[in-house]
């Protein structure tokens, strides 16, 4: 996966929020919201950039935070392709890691 073209400020915010998740903190709106349409324990981080709104789709497993996708969101609805790609990547991760 290529690194998205975040501005330096958005990159710092994303890192800050991901570090909170790694430390076991629970994030809520406006920074994170559940994404049950993708799967159990799945959420999206919301990163406001200069001219875009970024989303980081992630799942919190007991031993890891798994990033499934990063995309620029321009509508209220999560694109079907993002949902399908995230589900596929998480299934593949579960196959490789033994899954939860």
C-alpha positions as CSV (number, residue, x, y, z in Angstrom):
1,X,0.0,0.0,0.0
2,X,1.4,3.4,-0.9
3,X,1.5,6.2,1.6
4,X,-1.3,8.7,1.0
5,X,-0.3,12.3,0.2
6,X,-1.2,13.7,3.6
7,X,-0.1,17.2,4.4
8,X,2.5,17.3,7.2
9,X,-0.2,18.4,9.6
10,X,-2.5,15.6,8.7
11,X,0.3,13.1,8.9
12,X,1.1,14.3,12.5
13,X,-2.6,14.0,13.4
14,X,-2.9,10.5,12.0
15,X,0.2,9.4,13.9
16,X,-1.1,11.0,17.1
17,X,-4.4,9.2,16.8
18,X,-2.8,5.8,15.8
19,X,-0.4,6.1,18.8
20,X,-3.5,6.6,21.1
21,X,-5.0,3.4,19.6
22,X,-1.7,1.5,20.1
23,X,-1.7,2.6,23.8
24,X,-5.1,1.0,24.2
25,X,-7.2,4.2,24.3
26,X,-10.7,4.2,22.9
27,X,-11.4,6.9,20.4
28,X,-14.9,8.2,19.6
29,X,-16.4,10.9,17.5
30,X,-15.3,13.1,16.0
31,X,-12.0,11.2,15.6
32,X,-13.3,7.7,15.1
33,X,-16.5,5.9,14.4
34,X,-17.5,2.2,14.2
35,X,-17.7,0.6,10.8
36,X,-19.9,-2.5,11.4
37,X,-20.5,-2.7,7.6
38,X,-16.9,-3.8,7.3
39,X,-16.8,-6.1,10.3
40,X,-16.5,-6.6,14.0
41,X,-14.1,-4.2,15.8
42,X,-13.7,-2.2,12.6
43,X,-13.6,1.6,12.8
44,X,-12.5,4.6,10.7
45,X,-10.3,7.4,11.8
46,X,-11.2,10.8,10.4
47,X,-8.4,13.0,9.4
48,X,-9.2,16.5,8.2
49,X,-6.5,17.8,5.8
50,X,-6.2,21.2,4.0
51,X,-8.4,20.3,1.1
52,X,-9.4,16.7,1.7
53,X,-10.9,14.5,4.4
54,X,-9.0,11.3,4.9
55,X,-10.3,8.0,6.4
56,X,-8.2,5.3,7.8
57,X,-10.1,2.0,8.1
58,X,-8.8,-0.1,11.0
59,X,-9.6,-3.0,13.2
60,X,-8.6,-3.5,16.8
61,X,-7.6,-7.0,17.6
62,X,-6.5,-8.0,21.1
63,X,-2.8,-8.0,20.0
64,X,-2.8,-5.5,17.1
65,X,-4.3,-2.6,15.3
66,X,-4.7,-3.6,11.7
67,X,-5.0,-0.8,9.0
68,X,-7.2,-2.1,6.1
69,X,-7.4,1.0,3.9
70,X,-6.7,4.7,3.6
71,X,-8.7,6.8,1.3
72,X,-10.0,10.3,0.6
73,X,-13.6,10.7,1.4
74,X,-15.8,13.2,-0.6
75,X,-19.3,11.9,0.2
76,X,-21.1,10.8,3.3
77,X,-21.3,7.2,2.1
78,X,-18.2,5.0,2.3
79,X,-17.5,3.7,-1.3
80,X,-18.5,0.1,-1.8
81,X,-15.0,-0.6,-3.2
82,X,-13.4,0.5,0.1
83,X,-15.7,-1.7,2.1
84,X,-15.0,-4.7,-0.1
85,X,-11.3,-4.1,-0.3
86,X,-11.1,-3.7,3.5
87,X,-13.1,-6.9,4.1
88,X,-10.8,-8.8,1.7
89,X,-7.6,-7.5,3.3
90,X,-8.9,-8.3,6.8
91,X,-9.9,-11.9,5.7
92,X,-6.4,-12.3,4.2
93,X,-4.8,-11.0,7.4
94,X,-6.9,-13.5,9.5
95,X,-5.8,-16.4,7.2
96,X,-2.1,-15.5,7.6
97,X,-2.2,-14.7,11.3
98,X,-4.6,-17.3,12.5
99,X,-7.4,-14.8,13.0
100,X,-9.5,-14.0,16.1
